[in-house]
Every structure is written in C-alpha cells, then in structure tokens.
Amino acid sequence: MSQVATKKRLVIRNEKVNVTGHFHELGSVLRGDAEGFCDGFEVTISLDSDEDPKEIRELIRLARQMCFTEKALAGSTPVQVNHYINGQNFEI
C-alpha cells in the first residue's frame, strides 16, 4: 500500500494489514490419510490519512490489484515443490 501511495503522492500513516487464516485437518497421520485444508483468509486494512476518501478508496483498490500475495491466494498459482534429503534430490 505504501508503495502505491508514494507513487500517487498520497500521504498515509500508521498503515497496518492484519491477515487471519482459517484452516482445518481431516484424516489421520497414523493411517496415512491426513489432509490439511485452507478455508479462507480475512484481511483487515487500516491506515490514517487526511487525503480525500475517494483517493484512499482508489489507493486501496489499486494496491489490492497489484498485490502478489492476494493474487496467489485467490487464483490458481502453480506451486513447484522440490525435496532434498541429506543434500540429495529426493523424488516422492
């Protein structure tokens, strides 16, 4: 948010982003069928500013549009996982 505010020459203060993730597990590790699930995220954005509320609304919209993390969580971003055991590539 602060990068976008700087580029738009907007003054913001006390910027805070709080993210809460909700998860659950099913199955059993001992049975080998355990699985973890992400049920969603809650994001709370707070900041102080004397700028026009319309400008702040646009700032938040644009900052969210440019957020790599939000895009990865909301979309279907490919994930590649490599395994190394004792320094050697380990195929699963």
Secondary structure, DSSP 4 states (H G I P E B T S, - for coil): -HHHHHHTT---EEEEEEEEEEEEEES-TTTT--EEEEEEEEEEEEEE--S-HHHHHHHHHHHHHT-HHHHHHHTT-------EETTEE---
